[in-house]
Amino acid sequence: MRTPETLTAVRRAEQLKRQNAAQGTTTSVDSTQLPPPQDSMNAPANKPMSAQQKRMEAAREALHTPTRNATAGIDPMDEADGAVTILSIDDIVTYIHNPRNKPNPRRADIKASMKAEGITNMISVTRRSPKDKYFPYGGGNTRVELAKELFAEGDTKFATLTVITKKWPGDAKVISAHLAENDNRGDITFWERAKGVISFKEEFEKEQGRPLSAPELNKELKAIGLNYGIKMIQNFIFSVDELELIGPWLRTDDLNTIIRPAVSSYIDLSEKFDKKKEVKDQMESIFLMHGNDLETLDSSNKEIDPAERKETVLDIPSLITDLQSVVSKAVGINVDNMPAALELLASNPKATVEALKAAKPSDEKGPQTPRNQAKQAPLGGMLGKVPNSGGGASSEQGGTAAGGESKTLDQFSKQLIADISALNAIVPVADFIIAENRLPFGFFVDFPESMDFINDQKISEEMAGQREALWPLLACFSGQANETLANCMPAESKWVQAKLAGLPAMKERCKAAGVAFSNNGTLLVTSMHIWMVLSHPTVGPAFSALLKTLSAFHHQFPEKFSSDFKLLFS
């Protein structure tokens, strides 16, 4: 027979088991083996427990409480974000998505500094998983490369590196950190920046599972401190998609104002003719040719003395000429008619194939005012044609002589258009060069609406400076600063209107164009104008080619320059 004490213990054990089952907990200690508190054995059920009894009850309850682990849920292989760690140099590699793909221009200086003082600016590193090696987070690839080099050369202080570890945030975040680091230093090229942005876009899309439009991409980059603007991001995307073969040599201004408008217009034209694949293949062959030439020059530069190296610069006029040539063949339009066809398509996107094939340059005589627009390729808005006759006395002595002169003038006209077009492909000048057959070279230079804006679009400070330098040079060559020849200019031109308004008005108009006009009626050209133009790597050669054509024409037809010089306000 059970005693009351045994019955009480059994009931208590059963009650505890039911509580454990309800709470889903277990314990290895059998509560039935615990002796009941002596004070409670004979105590009435409704009598309050003493302090000692309460402690005993609490002890029993504690036996049924699940064990709490302070490190439960923590992966022991997780990085401690921001921790300073010593790593073997063999445990660190460079980042494969680093935007910079060319050696740091200060590489030699950095190596000398590291050799003397070690790494004074601690590198932050991260890794994708415990199985992977560490790599720089937000800059440090050059230092890692050099540390490995120096260690291989026997410098044992680079056997280990003291680094700051970062938790793995995903490739998109790391790429953006590298971009920001390089942007802050200002030593990253357009192409490196473009590739970095596209890498960020691709990794972000993988991580987030959704595509990014250009505005969305700009917003995401802006949120992490990279404010490129939508237009620049569109240029990045276009360059990586269409221009990879010449990507390393692209420059922002060239791309934005020349190459992208040209290539886009060729693609638009190819779609009209259902020749998009053929045109793209032909353009790729031209990009490959120019890219190979530049790679060859880069390679040869590495093998010669730095003082003898040639600047590796993409030849924009040659590139556009070559592209226009192959595109014209692919779509079946005469290369001489390509500018007219492209201009027609730009003004009327619904133009038919027949209309585009029939488009030809204007043969209209007399003054022609080109559209005031930014430099475009292929030559949209440039002079339609320089007339076949110039001002001054005629040297025609008969049919044969007249025919010979006419042919020579026609050749000069084509060459002049080509030279001015090549110059316009680098610096927009089409808005102020006006055809006028009564002047010696067949053109004059009028006042532009603005030196800083083309079609309400602000241009770079460098390009505006080149416009200001070219304007007085071209104006002097045209002959318009000579009172005798200025009288041959159209009355509606801004130049003639300023002349008629008097010296103060002329000085103000010239000042607004960034040039000076003296009190004695002379347009001032300074050594700065000449130096700015001739020292520029692309403007200089284009302007020199134009001068060569003008010189040859002057030699062929000296009589066109026989007028005496007379000051405009003498």
C-alpha positions as CSV (number, residue, x, y, z in Angstrom):
1,M,0.0,0.0,0.0
2,R,1.2,3.5,-0.9
3,T,1.9,5.9,1.9
4,P,0.6,9.5,1.5
5,E,4.1,10.7,1.1
6,T,4.8,8.2,-1.8
7,L,1.5,9.1,-3.4
8,T,2.3,12.8,-3.2
9,A,5.7,12.2,-4.8
10,V,4.2,10.1,-7.6
11,R,1.6,12.7,-8.4
12,R,4.2,15.4,-8.4
13,A,6.3,13.5,-10.8
14,E,3.4,12.9,-13.1
15,Q,2.5,16.6,-13.0
16,L,6.1,17.6,-13.8
17,K,6.1,15.2,-16.8
18,R,2.9,16.6,-18.1
19,Q,4.4,20.1,-17.8
20,N,7.5,19.0,-19.7
21,A,5.4,17.4,-22.4
22,A,3.4,20.6,-22.8
23,Q,6.6,22.7,-23.0
24,G,8.4,20.3,-25.3
25,T,11.4,20.0,-22.9
26,T,13.4,17.1,-21.5
27,T,15.8,16.6,-18.7
28,S,18.2,13.9,-17.8
29,V,17.4,14.2,-14.1
30,D,14.4,12.2,-12.7
31,S,12.5,14.5,-10.4
32,T,11.1,11.5,-8.6
33,Q,14.5,10.9,-7.2
34,L,14.5,14.3,-5.4
35,P,13.4,14.1,-1.9
36,P,10.4,16.4,-1.2
37,P,11.1,19.2,1.2
38,Q,10.5,18.1,4.7
39,D,8.6,21.1,5.6
40,S,6.0,20.5,2.9
41,M,5.3,16.9,3.5
42,N,2.9,17.4,6.3
43,A,2.0,21.0,5.5
44,P,-1.6,21.8,4.6
45,A,-2.2,22.4,0.9
46,N,-3.3,26.0,1.3
47,K,-0.5,27.0,3.6
48,P,1.9,29.6,2.0
49,M,5.4,28.2,1.2
50,S,8.4,29.4,3.2
51,A,11.3,31.1,1.6
52,Q,13.3,27.9,1.7
53,Q,10.5,26.0,0.0
54,K,10.3,28.6,-2.7
55,R,14.0,28.2,-3.4
56,M,13.6,24.4,-3.6
57,E,10.7,24.8,-6.1
58,A,12.7,27.2,-8.2
59,A,15.6,24.7,-8.2
60,R,13.2,21.9,-9.4
61,E,11.8,24.2,-12.2
62,A,15.4,25.0,-13.3
63,L,16.0,21.4,-13.9
64,H,13.3,21.4,-16.6
65,T,14.5,24.7,-18.3
66,P,16.3,24.0,-21.7
67,T,20.0,24.8,-21.6
68,R,20.8,28.2,-23.2
69,N,24.0,28.4,-25.3
70,A,25.5,31.9,-25.6
71,T,26.9,31.1,-29.0
72,A,23.9,29.3,-30.4
73,G,23.1,30.3,-34.0
74,I,26.6,31.8,-34.6
75,D,28.7,30.3,-37.5
76,P,32.2,30.0,-36.1
77,M,33.6,30.7,-39.7
78,D,31.8,34.0,-40.1
79,E,34.0,37.1,-40.4
80,A,34.1,39.5,-37.5
81,D,33.3,42.7,-39.3
82,G,36.0,45.3,-38.8
83,A,38.4,42.9,-37.0
84,V,42.1,43.4,-37.4
85,T,43.7,40.1,-38.5
86,I,47.1,38.8,-39.6
87,L,47.0,36.8,-42.8
88,S,49.6,34.9,-44.8
89,I,50.3,36.7,-48.1
90,D,49.3,33.4,-49.8
91,D,45.8,33.7,-48.3
92,I,45.2,37.0,-50.2
93,V,44.6,37.5,-53.9
94,T,43.6,40.4,-56.1
95,Y,39.9,41.1,-56.9
96,I,38.8,39.7,-60.2
97,H,36.2,42.4,-60.8
98,N,38.5,45.3,-60.0
99,P,37.4,48.1,-62.4
100,R,41.0,49.2,-63.0
101,N,42.4,47.0,-65.8
102,K,45.6,49.0,-66.5
103,P,48.6,49.2,-64.1
104,N,48.4,52.0,-61.6
105,P,50.4,55.0,-63.0
106,R,52.1,55.4,-59.6
107,R,53.0,51.7,-59.3
108,A,56.8,52.3,-59.2
109,D,56.4,55.0,-56.5
110,I,54.1,52.8,-54.4
111,K,56.5,49.9,-54.6
112,A,59.5,52.0,-53.5
113,S,57.4,53.3,-50.6
114,M,56.3,49.8,-49.5
115,K,59.8,48.5,-49.7
116,A,61.0,51.3,-47.4
117,E,58.1,51.5,-45.0
118,G,55.8,48.6,-45.5
119,I,52.1,49.0,-45.9
120,T,51.2,52.1,-43.9
121,N,47.6,52.2,-44.9
122,M,45.9,49.0,-43.8
123,I,44.0,47.0,-46.4
124,S,40.4,45.9,-45.9
125,V,39.7,42.4,-47.2
126,T,36.7,40.1,-47.6
127,R,36.0,36.6,-49.0
128,R,33.0,34.9,-50.4
129,S,33.1,31.8,-48.1
130,P,35.5,30.1,-45.6
131,K,36.8,28.0,-48.5
132,D,37.8,31.0,-50.6
133,K,40.8,33.3,-50.3
134,Y,40.6,36.9,-49.2
135,F,40.8,39.8,-51.6
136,P,40.7,43.7,-51.2
137,Y,37.5,45.3,-50.3
138,G,37.3,48.8,-51.9
139,G,40.9,49.3,-53.0
140,G,44.2,47.8,-52.4
141,N,44.8,45.5,-55.4
142,T,48.0,47.3,-56.4
143,R,49.4,47.0,-52.8
144,V,48.5,43.2,-52.7
145,E,50.2,42.7,-56.1
146,L,53.3,44.6,-54.9
147,A,53.4,42.8,-51.6
148,K,53.5,39.5,-53.4
149,E,56.3,40.8,-55.7
150,L,58.4,42.0,-52.8
151,F,57.9,38.8,-50.9
152,A,58.9,36.8,-54.0
153,E,62.0,39.0,-54.2
154,G,63.0,38.0,-50.6
155,D,61.4,40.7,-48.5
156,T,60.2,38.7,-45.5
157,K,58.2,41.5,-43.9
158,F,55.5,40.8,-46.5
159,A,55.2,37.1,-45.6
160,T,52.1,38.2,-43.6
161,L,49.8,41.3,-43.9
162,T,47.8,42.9,-41.1
163,V,44.4,43.6,-42.5
164,I,40.9,44.5,-41.6
165,T,38.4,41.8,-42.4
166,K,34.9,42.6,-43.7
167,K,31.8,40.4,-43.8
168,W,31.0,39.3,-47.4
169,P,28.4,41.8,-48.7
170,G,28.1,40.5,-52.3
171,D,30.0,41.4,-55.5
172,A,27.8,44.4,-56.3
173,K,28.8,46.1,-53.1
174,V,32.5,45.3,-53.5
175,I,32.6,46.5,-57.1
176,S,30.9,49.8,-56.0
177,A,33.5,50.2,-53.2
178,H,36.4,49.8,-55.7
179,L,34.7,52.2,-58.1
180,A,34.3,54.8,-55.4
181,E,38.0,54.3,-54.3
182,N,39.3,54.8,-57.8
183,D,37.0,57.8,-58.5
184,N,38.2,59.5,-55.3
185,R,41.7,59.2,-56.5
186,G,40.7,60.4,-60.0
187,D,43.0,58.0,-61.8
188,I,40.5,55.7,-63.6
189,T,39.8,55.9,-67.3
190,F,36.4,56.3,-69.0
191,W,36.5,52.6,-70.1
192,E,37.5,51.3,-66.7
193,R,34.6,53.2,-65.2
194,A,32.2,52.0,-67.8
195,K,33.3,48.3,-67.3
196,G,33.0,48.8,-63.5
197,V,29.5,50.2,-63.8
198,I,28.3,47.4,-66.0
199,S,29.9,44.8,-63.7
200,F,28.0,46.4,-60.8
201,K,24.8,46.2,-62.9
202,E,25.2,42.6,-63.7
203,E,26.0,41.5,-60.2
204,F,23.2,43.6,-58.7
205,E,20.7,42.1,-61.1
206,K,21.9,38.6,-60.1
207,E,21.6,39.3,-56.4
208,Q,18.3,41.1,-56.6
209,G,16.7,38.9,-59.3
210,R,15.5,41.9,-61.4
211,P,16.9,44.0,-64.3
212,L,18.0,47.6,-63.9
213,S,17.1,50.3,-66.4
214,A,19.5,53.2,-66.8
215,P,17.6,55.5,-64.5
216,E,17.3,52.7,-61.9
217,L,21.0,52.0,-62.2
218,N,21.8,55.7,-61.7
219,K,19.6,55.7,-58.6
220,E,21.4,52.6,-57.1
221,L,24.8,54.1,-57.8
222,K,23.8,57.5,-56.5
223,A,22.7,55.8,-53.2
224,I,26.2,54.6,-52.6
225,G,27.9,57.8,-53.5
226,L,28.5,57.4,-57.3
227,N,26.7,60.2,-59.1
228,Y,27.4,59.7,-62.8
229,G,24.1,60.9,-64.2
230,I,21.8,59.1,-66.6
231,K,23.4,60.4,-69.8
232,M,26.8,59.1,-68.7
233,I,25.4,55.8,-67.7
234,Q,23.8,55.5,-71.1
235,N,27.2,56.2,-72.6
236,F,28.7,53.4,-70.4
237,I,26.1,50.9,-71.5
238,F,26.4,51.9,-75.2
239,S,30.2,51.7,-75.1
240,V,30.3,48.2,-73.5
241,D,27.6,46.9,-75.9
242,E,28.9,48.5,-79.1
243,L,32.5,49.7,-78.8
244,E,34.4,47.1,-76.8
245,L,37.1,46.7,-79.5
246,I,38.2,50.3,-79.1
247,G,37.0,50.7,-75.5
248,P,40.3,51.3,-73.8
249,W,41.0,54.4,-75.9
250,L,37.6,56.0,-75.7
251,R,37.3,59.5,-74.3
252,T,34.2,61.0,-72.8
253,D,33.9,64.0,-75.2
254,D,34.7,62.0,-78.3
255,L,32.1,59.3,-77.4
256,N,29.4,61.7,-76.4
257,T,29.6,64.2,-79.3
258,I,31.1,62.2,-82.2
259,I,31.3,58.4,-82.0
260,R,28.0,57.5,-80.3
261,P,25.9,59.9,-82.6
262,A,27.7,58.4,-85.6
263,V,27.4,54.8,-84.8
264,S,23.7,55.2,-83.7
265,S,22.9,56.9,-87.0
266,Y,24.5,54.0,-88.9
267,I,22.5,51.5,-86.9
268,D,19.3,53.5,-87.6
269,L,20.1,53.5,-91.3
270,S,20.9,49.8,-91.3
271,E,17.5,49.0,-89.8
272,K,15.7,51.0,-92.5
273,F,17.5,48.8,-95.1
274,D,17.1,45.6,-93.0
275,K,20.9,45.3,-93.0
276,K,21.6,45.6,-89.3
277,K,23.7,42.5,-88.9
278,E,25.7,43.3,-92.1
279,V,26.4,46.8,-90.9
280,K,27.3,45.7,-87.4
281,D,29.7,43.1,-88.8
282,Q,31.3,45.7,-91.1
283,M,31.7,48.3,-88.2
284,E,33.2,45.6,-86.0
285,S,35.9,45.0,-88.6
286,I,36.7,48.7,-88.5
287,F,36.8,48.8,-84.7
288,L,39.1,45.8,-84.7
289,M,41.4,47.4,-87.2
290,H,41.7,50.6,-85.2
291,G,42.0,48.7,-81.9
292,N,44.8,46.5,-83.2
293,D,46.7,49.5,-84.4
294,L,46.4,51.1,-81.0
295,E,47.4,47.9,-79.2
296,T,50.5,47.7,-81.5
297,L,51.4,51.2,-80.6
298,D,50.9,50.5,-76.9
299,S,53.2,47.5,-77.2
300,S,55.9,49.3,-79.1
301,N,55.8,52.2,-76.5
302,K,56.7,49.8,-73.7
303,E,59.9,48.8,-75.5
304,I,61.3,52.3,-76.2
305,D,62.5,55.2,-74.1
306,P,59.6,57.1,-72.5
307,A,60.8,60.3,-74.2
308,E,60.4,58.7,-77.6
309,R,56.9,57.2,-77.0
310,K,54.0,58.3,-79.1
311,E,50.7,59.1,-77.5
312,T,48.2,56.4,-78.0
313,V,45.1,58.3,-79.2
314,L,42.1,57.1,-81.2
315,D,42.1,58.8,-84.6
316,I,38.5,60.0,-84.6
317,P,38.3,61.5,-88.2
318,S,39.9,58.4,-89.7
319,L,37.5,56.1,-87.7
320,I,34.4,58.0,-88.8
321,T,35.6,58.0,-92.4
322,D,36.3,54.3,-92.4
323,L,32.9,53.5,-90.7
324,Q,31.0,55.7,-93.2
325,S,32.7,53.9,-96.1
326,V,31.8,50.4,-95.0
327,V,28.3,51.3,-94.0
328,S,27.6,52.9,-97.4
329,K,28.6,49.7,-99.1
330,A,26.6,47.6,-96.8
331,V,23.3,49.5,-97.5
332,G,24.1,50.4,-101.1
333,I,24.4,54.2,-100.9
334,N,27.1,56.2,-102.6
335,V,29.6,57.3,-99.9
336,D,29.4,60.9,-101.1
337,N,25.6,60.8,-100.5
338,M,25.8,59.3,-97.0
339,P,25.7,62.7,-95.2
340,A,22.6,63.7,-97.1
341,A,20.9,60.3,-96.4
342,L,21.7,60.4,-92.7
343,E,20.6,64.0,-92.5
344,L,17.3,63.1,-94.1
345,L,16.8,60.2,-91.8
346,A,17.5,62.4,-88.7
347,S,15.0,64.9,-89.8
348,N,12.4,62.4,-91.0
349,P,12.6,59.0,-89.3
350,K,9.8,57.7,-91.5
351,A,11.7,58.4,-94.7
352,T,11.5,55.5,-97.2
353,V,14.4,53.5,-98.5
354,E,13.9,55.0,-101.9
355,A,14.0,58.5,-100.5
356,L,17.2,57.7,-98.6
357,K,18.9,56.3,-101.7
358,A,17.9,59.3,-103.7
359,A,19.2,61.8,-101.1
360,K,22.1,63.9,-102.4
361,P,24.1,66.8,-101.2
362,S,22.7,70.3,-102.0
363,D,24.0,71.9,-105.2
364,E,22.5,75.3,-104.2
365,K,24.8,78.2,-105.0
366,G,25.4,81.2,-102.9
367,P,25.3,81.6,-99.1
368,Q,24.3,78.6,-97.1
369,T,23.7,78.7,-93.4
370,P,24.4,75.4,-91.7
371,R,22.3,74.3,-88.8
372,N,23.5,75.5,-85.5
373,Q,24.2,72.1,-83.9
374,A,26.9,70.3,-82.0
375,K,29.5,68.3,-83.9
376,Q,27.9,65.3,-85.4
377,A,29.1,62.5,-87.6
378,P,28.8,61.9,-90.4
379,L,29.0,65.6,-91.0
380,G,25.4,66.5,-90.4
381,G,24.8,70.3,-90.7
382,M,28.2,71.0,-92.4
383,L,28.6,73.0,-95.6
384,G,26.7,71.4,-98.5
385,K,29.4,72.5,-100.9
386,V,31.9,75.3,-101.3
387,P,31.0,77.0,-104.7
388,N,33.2,76.4,-107.6
389,S,34.1,80.1,-108.1
390,G,35.8,82.4,-105.7
391,G,36.1,86.2,-105.4
392,G,38.9,88.2,-107.2
393,A,40.0,88.4,-110.8
394,S,39.4,85.4,-113.1
395,S,42.3,83.7,-114.8
396,E,40.2,82.0,-117.4
397,Q,41.6,82.4,-120.9
398,G,39.4,80.1,-122.9
399,G,37.4,76.9,-122.8
400,T,40.3,74.6,-122.0
401,A,41.7,76.9,-119.3
402,A,38.3,77.4,-117.9
403,G,37.6,73.7,-117.8
404,G,41.0,73.1,-116.0
405,E,40.4,75.8,-113.4
406,S,36.9,74.5,-112.8
407,K,38.2,71.0,-112.2
408,T,40.8,72.3,-109.9
409,L,38.3,74.4,-108.0
410,D,36.0,71.4,-107.7
411,Q,38.9,69.3,-106.2
412,F,39.7,72.1,-103.8
413,S,36.0,72.3,-102.8
414,K,35.9,68.6,-102.0
415,Q,39.1,68.7,-100.0
416,L,38.1,71.8,-98.1
417,I,34.8,70.2,-97.1
418,A,36.7,67.1,-96.0
419,D,39.2,69.1,-93.9
420,I,36.6,71.3,-92.3
421,S,34.4,68.2,-91.7
422,A,37.4,66.4,-90.0
423,L,38.0,69.5,-87.8
424,N,34.3,69.7,-87.0
425,A,34.3,66.0,-86.0
426,I,36.7,67.0,-83.2
427,V,35.5,70.5,-82.3
428,P,32.1,71.8,-83.3
429,V,32.7,74.6,-85.8
430,A,29.8,74.0,-88.2
431,D,27.6,76.5,-86.4
432,F,29.8,79.5,-87.3
433,I,31.4,78.5,-90.7
434,I,29.3,80.0,-93.5
435,A,29.8,79.4,-97.3
436,E,30.3,82.5,-99.4
437,N,31.6,82.2,-102.9
438,R,32.8,85.8,-103.2
439,L,35.5,85.4,-100.5
440,P,38.8,83.8,-101.5
441,F,38.4,80.5,-99.8
442,G,34.6,80.3,-100.2
443,F,33.7,80.8,-96.6
444,F,33.6,83.2,-93.7
445,V,33.2,82.9,-89.9
446,D,30.1,84.4,-88.2
447,F,29.4,85.0,-84.6
448,P,28.0,81.9,-82.9
449,E,25.0,82.0,-80.5
450,S,27.4,80.8,-77.8
451,M,30.9,79.4,-77.4
452,D,29.8,77.2,-74.5
453,F,26.5,75.7,-75.8
454,I,25.6,73.8,-79.0
455,N,21.9,73.4,-79.5
456,D,21.2,74.3,-75.9
457,Q,23.6,71.6,-74.7
458,K,26.6,72.7,-72.7
459,I,29.9,71.4,-74.0
460,S,33.1,70.8,-72.0
461,E,35.4,73.6,-71.0
462,E,38.2,72.2,-73.1
463,M,36.0,72.1,-76.2
464,A,34.7,75.6,-75.6
465,G,38.3,76.8,-75.3
466,Q,39.2,75.2,-78.6
467,R,36.2,76.9,-80.3
468,E,37.4,80.3,-78.9
469,A,40.9,79.6,-80.3
470,L,39.8,78.4,-83.7
471,W,37.2,81.2,-84.3
472,P,39.7,84.1,-84.8
473,L,42.2,81.9,-86.7
474,L,39.6,80.9,-89.2
475,A,38.1,84.4,-89.4
476,C,41.5,85.8,-90.3
477,F,42.1,83.2,-93.0
478,S,38.7,83.9,-94.6
479,G,39.6,87.5,-95.4
480,Q,36.5,89.0,-93.6
481,A,38.7,91.3,-91.5
482,N,39.7,93.1,-94.7
483,E,37.3,96.0,-95.4
484,T,37.6,95.3,-99.2
485,L,36.5,91.7,-98.8
486,A,34.0,92.3,-96.0
487,N,31.9,94.3,-98.4
488,C,31.3,91.0,-100.3
489,M,29.7,89.3,-97.3
490,P,25.9,89.0,-97.0
491,A,24.2,91.9,-95.3
492,E,22.2,89.7,-93.0
493,S,25.3,88.1,-91.4
494,K,26.1,89.0,-87.8
495,W,29.6,90.1,-88.7
496,V,28.3,92.7,-91.2
497,Q,25.6,93.8,-88.8
498,A,28.2,94.4,-86.1
499,K,30.4,96.3,-88.6
500,L,27.6,98.5,-89.6
501,A,26.8,99.3,-86.0
502,G,30.2,100.7,-85.5
503,L,33.5,99.9,-83.6
504,P,32.0,99.6,-80.1
505,A,29.4,97.1,-81.3
506,M,32.0,95.1,-83.1
507,K,34.2,95.0,-80.0
508,E,31.3,93.8,-77.9
509,R,30.4,91.0,-80.3
510,C,34.0,89.9,-80.5
511,K,34.3,90.0,-76.7
512,A,31.2,87.8,-76.3
513,A,32.8,85.3,-78.7
514,G,36.0,85.3,-76.5
515,V,38.2,87.2,-78.8
516,A,39.5,90.8,-78.9
517,F,39.0,93.5,-81.5
518,S,41.4,96.5,-81.3
519,N,40.6,100.2,-81.5
520,N,42.2,100.5,-84.9
521,G,39.9,97.8,-86.4
522,T,42.1,94.7,-86.1
523,L,41.0,91.3,-85.1
524,L,43.5,90.1,-82.6
525,V,45.0,86.6,-82.8
526,T,47.4,85.8,-80.0
527,S,50.1,83.2,-79.5
528,M,47.8,81.5,-77.0
529,H,45.2,80.9,-79.8
530,I,47.9,79.3,-82.0
531,W,49.4,77.2,-79.2
532,M,46.0,75.9,-77.9
533,V,45.1,74.7,-81.4
534,L,48.5,73.3,-82.6
535,S,49.4,71.6,-79.2
536,H,46.2,69.6,-79.0
537,P,46.8,66.0,-80.0
538,T,43.8,65.8,-82.3
539,V,42.8,69.4,-83.1
540,G,46.4,70.3,-84.1
541,P,46.7,67.7,-86.9
542,A,43.2,68.4,-88.2
543,F,43.9,72.2,-88.3
544,S,47.3,71.6,-89.9
545,A,45.7,69.6,-92.7
546,L,43.2,72.4,-93.3
547,L,46.1,74.9,-93.5
548,K,47.9,72.7,-96.0
549,T,44.8,72.7,-98.2
550,L,44.4,76.5,-98.0
551,S,48.1,77.0,-98.7
552,A,47.9,74.8,-101.8
553,F,44.9,76.7,-103.1
554,H,46.6,80.0,-102.4
555,H,49.6,78.8,-104.5
556,Q,47.3,77.6,-107.3
557,F,45.2,80.8,-107.4
558,P,47.3,83.7,-106.1
559,E,45.1,86.2,-108.0
560,K,42.2,85.6,-105.6
561,F,44.3,87.2,-102.9
562,S,45.4,90.3,-104.8
563,S,43.1,92.7,-102.9
564,D,44.9,95.3,-100.8
565,F,44.3,95.0,-97.0
566,K,42.2,97.8,-95.5
567,L,41.1,98.0,-91.8
568,L,37.4,97.6,-91.1
569,F,37.3,100.9,-89.2
570,S,40.0,103.0,-90.8
